[in-house]
Amino acid sequence: MTAPAPDALRVGELRPSQLLHTYGIGAVTDLPNLSTMVMGLDDWDPVRARVLTEDRLLAAVRRRLGAQVATLRTPPHLPENPSDPHGDWTRTGVPVGLFPRWLRCSRERCNQLAPASGGLFQLRPNMYRPEKTKYVHVNCGGPGSGQPTALPARFLVSCRDGHMDDFPWVYFVHRGGSGEGHTLSLTESGTTGEAANVFVRCNTCDVPPRSMADALGQAGERNLPACRGHHPHLGTFASACQEQTRTMVLGATNSWFASQLRLFSIPRAEEPLMQAVREHWSLLSPLAAVPPDAAKMLLPTQACWPELEQYGADAVWAAVTKEARTAFRDETEQDEEPDLTTPEWRAFTHRRDHTLPDFTTVREHRVPEGTSDWLDSVVLVHRLREVSALTGFTRIEAPEWLPGEDVRAHSVAPLSRNGKPTWVPCAELRGEGVFLALNEERLAEWERQEAVLAREEVLKAAHWAWCMARRIEEPRWPGVRYVLLHTLAHVLIRQFALECGYGASGIAERIYARSGPDPMSGILLYTAAPDSEGTLGGLVSLGRSERLGPAIAQALEEARLCSSDPMCAEHDPQVHSRLHGAGCHACLFAAETSCERGNHYLDRALLVETLAANTCAFRP
């Protein structure tokens, strides 16, 4: 990470995946001595950002953000060269800016509070140890020697429309009055650190100190000014914002939620060379009209050549001409289904095994013993490539995890100043997984049972009330099939984590659930990481019949009883309009990185019999 040009200064490091899932554009990143915010795409250097080819994802991003999106790119990066501490690599990275811009002296008897631009604090860069870059209070009059570090102020303000701003310290302590040129301090009393024991003081005038408790909850609605519509990652102010400003603690988990699109790279051909040509057809298709000798000379100038070079220019040109003769047209540009899961479902359920660099599958010859009545097939996914794109973010409230629904446009903050970026940041991860396809006849029969239909009505009523409370128009119920498969995925994630060596937070899910004429009924449990941790083989080995059968049996047995029973088993989702039935942190809930629906749409009662004596269990 670097400060924006022209004052580029390296201040820390983040993984590419973190820039999409945890510390993306508009997110506050907590460094050892600084607090920064990742800037918008207007400040990024696209020249250093590698173009990532995934046409299905690009088409989905265009449907959400507009046709002006031309490319998907990874974050800007140059290889590190420690022998050249002043090289270009030190000024290449993701741009960040100081935020919050108010700092507090860390010396106990000083605690002076002031903006970084006020001249009270000075920046002390460290080129050789960027993580030690910090602000210091140079002329601190407190006891002891040295220059104490100036730390970020603890509080911010934000609103549901994605705006964020520095806390209005001067306005707050002066009760809305003027305090230009006054010096402030932020002190704590007691040992709990709660807001009621944090006081803002004006050292210039005689206004009484004010507790930060007056800035929270209903008191904050009365005492804080209106939202200014500030987007600090863009440096812009909205013309008007109707949302209420809320006080937020620095580092709060609800300060940033990513709005993403993600998918898996699926086969387009059986041979690796033809697969690569079809992936990069938008770049290679113009060469088909060029004479062969000239085309072969132009091939090394294409951005995709590093991936094709291993096959040689002659073989690549032969594949290009073959593709041109068959008049292949990329389905994602024309007739691709709007949803991203159907092509993946077809690839995983294909009868043939795949041996491509980014998609290698082996179908197990038989399902585990004792599962043949409900499990149709098991596919071992040795290699898998997941590509995700950041399309925006929200604050305070996460994007609504509603199946089939896009994120509400008015609540998603933009990535660029004009709101229409020409490219979006992406990350690619490689891993492994296990795909389970359930028996469609058995599942359809279960869906028609009276007890299942009655349970679905209870869950649908809670779902409707939850959506109405959030003013979501035309809420879509995902279906009882989805809730069942989602619950099965969660119980298996817990069991797999105990046996395969991966942490539970490192195992993710993808649910394929749809009734009707073209049904889907399967789950993919996979792990994806930017290094070798995602491809250690633990999940694949666990997917073999001799190990998978006992794992499934144990997972189902564990799901029958929760340590919070009978409260968990008897939970009525309609009481507080919850999106889950019998489920809690002790039995079903998974990590944020694992669940695709934010721990919504779960119910043990649909999967196994619980203490509530339900009769709708798929596996009684």
ChimeraX attribute file (.defattr): number of C-alpha atoms within 10 A of each C-alpha:
attribute: neighborCount
match mode: 1-to-1
recipient: residues
	/A:1	23
	/A:2	21
	/A:3	23
	/A:4	21
	/A:5	14
	/A:6	7
	/A:7	9
	/A:8	16
	/A:9	22
	/A:10	26
	/A:11	25
	/A:12	17
	/A:13	13
	/A:14	13
	/A:15	12
	/A:16	21
	/A:17	19
	/A:18	11
	/A:19	22
	/A:20	25
	/A:21	18
	/A:22	18
	/A:23	21
	/A:24	26
	/A:25	29
	/A:26	30
	/A:27	25
	/A:28	25
	/A:29	23
	/A:30	15
	/A:31	15
	/A:32	13
	/A:33	17
	/A:34	22
	/A:35	22
	/A:36	24
	/A:37	22
	/A:38	28
	/A:39	27
	/A:40	23
	/A:41	22
	/A:42	15
	/A:43	17
	/A:44	21
	/A:45	17
	/A:46	17
	/A:47	10
	/A:48	15
	/A:49	20
	/A:50	17
	/A:51	18
	/A:52	18
	/A:53	18
	/A:54	19
	/A:55	21
	/A:56	24
	/A:57	22
	/A:58	23
	/A:59	19
	/A:60	22
	/A:61	24
	/A:62	17
	/A:63	12
	/A:64	15
	/A:65	19
	/A:66	15
	/A:67	14
	/A:68	11
	/A:69	18
	/A:70	15
	/A:71	20
	/A:72	26
	/A:73	20
	/A:74	20
	/A:75	24
	/A:76	20
	/A:77	19
	/A:78	14
	/A:79	9
	/A:80	13
	/A:81	12
	/A:82	11
	/A:83	7
	/A:84	10
	/A:85	12
	/A:86	12
	/A:87	13
	/A:88	13
	/A:89	17
	/A:90	23
	/A:91	21
	/A:92	26
	/A:93	26
	/A:94	27
	/A:95	28
	/A:96	29
	/A:97	19
	/A:98	18
	/A:99	25
	/A:100	25
	/A:101	18
	/A:102	23
	/A:103	28
	/A:104	26
	/A:105	27
	/A:106	18
	/A:107	18
	/A:108	12
	/A:109	12
	/A:110	18
	/A:111	20
	/A:112	24
	/A:113	26
	/A:114	24
	/A:115	16
	/A:116	21
	/A:117	11
	/A:118	11
	/A:119	10
	/A:120	19
	/A:121	25
	/A:122	17
	/A:123	14
	/A:124	12
	/A:125	16
	/A:126	14
	/A:127	15
	/A:128	12
	/A:129	11
	/A:130	17
	/A:131	17
	/A:132	17
	/A:133	21
	/A:134	21
	/A:135	24
	/A:136	24
	/A:137	24
	/A:138	17
	/A:139	12
	/A:140	20
	/A:141	12
	/A:142	14
	/A:143	10
	/A:144	9
	/A:145	8
	/A:146	12
	/A:147	18
	/A:148	20
	/A:149	22
	/A:150	28
	/A:151	22
	/A:152	25
	/A:153	22
	/A:154	16
	/A:155	21
	/A:156	23
	/A:157	21
	/A:158	25
	/A:159	27
	/A:160	22
	/A:161	23
	/A:162	25
	/A:163	27
	/A:164	26
	/A:165	21
	/A:166	18
	/A:167	22
	/A:168	16
	/A:169	23
	/A:170	21
	/A:171	16
	/A:172	20
	/A:173	22
	/A:174	19
	/A:175	15
	/A:176	14
	/A:177	10
	/A:178	11
	/A:179	17
	/A:180	8
	/A:181	9
	/A:182	12
	/A:183	15
	/A:184	22
	/A:185	18
	/A:186	24
	/A:187	19
	/A:188	17
	/A:189	11
	/A:190	9
	/A:191	7
	/A:192	10
	/A:193	10
	/A:194	12
	/A:195	16
	/A:196	17
	/A:197	16
	/A:198	20
	/A:199	19
	/A:200	22
	/A:201	24
	/A:202	22
	/A:203	13
	/A:204	11
	/A:205	12
	/A:206	9
	/A:207	12
	/A:208	13
	/A:209	18
	/A:210	20
	/A:211	19
	/A:212	21
	/A:213	16
	/A:214	18
	/A:215	23
	/A:216	17
	/A:217	11
	/A:218	10
	/A:219	12
	/A:220	18
	/A:221	16
	/A:222	12
	/A:223	15
	/A:224	23
	/A:225	15
	/A:226	16
	/A:227	22
	/A:228	20
	/A:229	22
	/A:230	21
	/A:231	21
	/A:232	21
	/A:233	28
	/A:234	20
	/A:235	10
	/A:236	13
	/A:237	14
	/A:238	11
	/A:239	8
	/A:240	11
	/A:241	17
	/A:242	12
	/A:243	16
	/A:244	16
	/A:245	24
	/A:246	23
	/A:247	23
	/A:248	21
	/A:249	14
	/A:250	19
	/A:251	16
	/A:252	12
	/A:253	12
	/A:254	13
	/A:255	25
	/A:256	23
	/A:257	24
	/A:258	25
	/A:259	20
	/A:260	17
	/A:261	17
	/A:262	18
	/A:263	20
	/A:264	22
	/A:265	22
	/A:266	23
	/A:267	23
	/A:268	16
	/A:269	15
	/A:270	13
	/A:271	12
	/A:272	17
	/A:273	19
	/A:274	20
	/A:275	18
	/A:276	20
	/A:277	23
	/A:278	23
	/A:279	21
	/A:280	20
	/A:281	22
	/A:282	13
	/A:283	14
	/A:284	24
	/A:285	17
	/A:286	12
	/A:287	19
	/A:288	16
	/A:289	10
	/A:290	12
	/A:291	9
	/A:292	15
	/A:293	10
	/A:294	10
	/A:295	17
	/A:296	17
	/A:297	10
	/A:298	15
	/A:299	20
	/A:300	14
	/A:301	10
	/A:302	12
	/A:303	15
	/A:304	20
	/A:305	17
	/A:306	10
	/A:307	12
	/A:308	20
	/A:309	13
	/A:310	11
	/A:311	12
	/A:312	12
	/A:313	18
	/A:314	12
	/A:315	14
	/A:316	22
	/A:317	21
	/A:318	13
	/A:319	18
	/A:320	21
	/A:321	17
	/A:322	14
	/A:323	19
	/A:324	18
	/A:325	10
	/A:326	8
	/A:327	9
	/A:328	12
	/A:329	14
	/A:330	16
	/A:331	11
	/A:332	16
	/A:333	12
	/A:334	9
	/A:335	9
	/A:336	15
	/A:337	13
	/A:338	13
	/A:339	10
	/A:340	16
	/A:341	17
	/A:342	17
	/A:343	17
	/A:344	16
	/A:345	21
	/A:346	12
	/A:347	19
	/A:348	26
	/A:349	18
	/A:350	13
	/A:351	10
	/A:352	12
	/A:353	18
	/A:354	23
	/A:355	16
	/A:356	20
	/A:357	14
	/A:358	19
	/A:359	22
	/A:360	18
	/A:361	25
	/A:362	18
	/A:363	20
	/A:364	14
	/A:365	11
	/A:366	12
	/A:367	23
	/A:368	21
	/A:369	12
	/A:370	12
	/A:371	15
	/A:372	13
	/A:373	12
	/A:374	17
	/A:375	18
	/A:376	18
	/A:377	20
	/A:378	26
	/A:379	24
	/A:380	24
	/A:381	26
	/A:382	24
	/A:383	23
	/A:384	24
	/A:385	19
	/A:386	19
	/A:387	19
	/A:388	21
	/A:389	26
	/A:390	22
	/A:391	25
	/A:392	25
	/A:393	26
	/A:394	27
	/A:395	24
	/A:396	18
	/A:397	15
	/A:398	19
	/A:399	20
	/A:400	16
	/A:401	15
	/A:402	18
	/A:403	13
	/A:404	12
	/A:405	11
	/A:406	12
	/A:407	20
	/A:408	11
	/A:409	12
	/A:410	11
	/A:411	19
	/A:412	22
	/A:413	22
	/A:414	25
	/A:415	25
	/A:416	20
	/A:417	15
	/A:418	9
	/A:419	12
	/A:420	14
	/A:421	21
	/A:422	16
	/A:423	23
	/A:424	23
	/A:425	27
	/A:426	27
	/A:427	23
	/A:428	20
	/A:429	18
	/A:430	22
	/A:431	25
	/A:432	26
	/A:433	28
	/A:434	24
	/A:435	25
	/A:436	22
	/A:437	20
	/A:438	21
	/A:439	18
	/A:440	17
	/A:441	12
	/A:442	14
	/A:443	17
	/A:444	15
	/A:445	9
	/A:446	18
	/A:447	19
	/A:448	10
	/A:449	12
	/A:450	12
	/A:451	15
	/A:452	19
	/A:453	15
	/A:454	12
	/A:455	18
	/A:456	20
	/A:457	12
	/A:458	14
	/A:459	26
	/A:460	20
	/A:461	16
	/A:462	22
	/A:463	24
	/A:464	19
	/A:465	19
	/A:466	19
	/A:467	19
	/A:468	14
	/A:469	9
	/A:470	9
	/A:471	10
	/A:472	14
	/A:473	8
	/A:474	10
	/A:475	17
	/A:476	15
	/A:477	17
	/A:478	16
	/A:479	17
	/A:480	24
	/A:481	21
	/A:482	23
	/A:483	24
	/A:484	23
	/A:485	23
	/A:486	28
	/A:487	26
	/A:488	24
	/A:489	24
	/A:490	26
	/A:491	23
	/A:492	22
	/A:493	26
	/A:494	20
	/A:495	19
	/A:496	24
	/A:497	17
	/A:498	13
	/A:499	14
	/A:500	17
	/A:501	12
	/A:502	19
	/A:503	14
	/A:504	20
	/A:505	16
	/A:506	17
	/A:507	27
	/A:508	22
	/A:509	23
	/A:510	20
	/A:511	23
	/A:512	21
	/A:513	22
	/A:514	17
	/A:515	16
	/A:516	7
	/A:517	6
	/A:518	7
	/A:519	13
	/A:520	23
	/A:521	22
	/A:522	27
	/A:523	22
	/A:524	22
	/A:525	23
	/A:526	27
	/A:527	29
	/A:528	22
	/A:529	18
	/A:530	15
	/A:531	10
	/A:532	10
	/A:533	15
	/A:534	23
	/A:535	21
	/A:536	16
	/A:537	19
	/A:538	19
	/A:539	28
	/A:540	23
	/A:541	17
	/A:542	20
	/A:543	26
	/A:544	20
	/A:545	17
	/A:546	13
	/A:547	13
	/A:548	21
	/A:549	18
	/A:550	15
	/A:551	20
	/A:552	19
	/A:553	14
	/A:554	14
	/A:555	19
	/A:556	21
	/A:557	13
	/A:558	15
	/A:559	22
	/A:560	18
	/A:561	18
	/A:562	21
	/A:563	11
	/A:564	13
	/A:565	19
	/A:566	14
	/A:567	15
	/A:568	23
	/A:569	24
	/A:570	17
	/A:571	18
	/A:572	17
	/A:573	21
	/A:574	19
	/A:575	9
	/A:576	10
	/A:577	18
	/A:578	20
	/A:579	21
	/A:580	22
	/A:581	25
	/A:582	23
	/A:583	26
	/A:584	22
	/A:585	13
	/A:586	12
	/A:587	21
	/A:588	23
	/A:589	19
	/A:590	22
	/A:591	15
	/A:592	12
	/A:593	15
	/A:594	22
	/A:595	21
	/A:596	16
	/A:597	18
	/A:598	16
	/A:599	22
	/A:600	20
	/A:601	25
	/A:602	28
	/A:603	29
	/A:604	29
	/A:605	29
	/A:606	29
	/A:607	23
	/A:608	22
	/A:609	22
	/A:610	23
	/A:611	15
	/A:612	15
	/A:613	11
	/A:614	17
	/A:615	17
	/A:616	22
	/A:617	19
	/A:618	18
	/A:619	11
	/A:620	14
